[in-house]
Amino acid sequence: MPTYLDEERRRIAQFAEYLRLMGLRHHKVVKHDACFIIFDEAPPDDAESPKLKKRVAIEVDCLTGGGSASGGRGGVEGLPKPGKPRKRRFRYIQFAFQRDNFYVELPNNTVFPPEVEQILRCRQGFYWAKNRLDLRWVRANWKDMVKWDPLQKVYIYRDEESAAEDMAFILYQIWHFPVDTPLYVKAASFHTNHRFEWGKRIE
């Protein structure tokens, strides 16, 4: 009977394989446009346009009271009032693929500030995107960087295993998902008509 560690290794291998596949798709199929893949806990709405998820109206009273995740840097701000129930938030992890590298991104509508602090303490290489004006995609999407205040980490191609381990850490150590939790995969290019998986269930 598989142990928890066996199942976690299997999921890491599964995530890494999807990331390798997306690198190949970007370089061999799409070529001239960036691509993305989203691993989501919920199946997608077929009417949603193929772009990085921007769930503004999520049903959540989070630790920041709906504010920016950057509040976690200076202590927890906007805690819910005593007795006020806190609803759960939808969880997803998204990656973008470019010519020379790929990166993971966690916008402030999918991760709580204390969780961000844990990630920054425990996993090397993560950074607040809006603090990295040296990165081309941060400068090019500055308004989104301010609005969504995402946590990011850049990987080089052939480092998909490391990215998959970071993803597993977030899912299983930070968010405490059971290791056999189904996820739904969405993958496409940003501006061309290339669409790959669109709600494929993996577990």
Buried (B, 14 or more C-beta within 10 A) or exposed (E): EEEEEEBBBEBBEBBBEBBBBBBEBBEEEBEEBBBBBBBBBEBBEEEEEBEBBEBEEEEBBBBBBEBBBBBBBEEEBBEBEEEEEEEEBBBBBBBBBBEEBBBBBBBBBBBBBBBBBBBBEEBEEBBBBBEBEEBEBBEEBEEBBEBBBBBBBBBEBEBBBBBBBBBBBBBBBBBEBEBEBEBBBBBBBBEBEBEBBBBBEEE
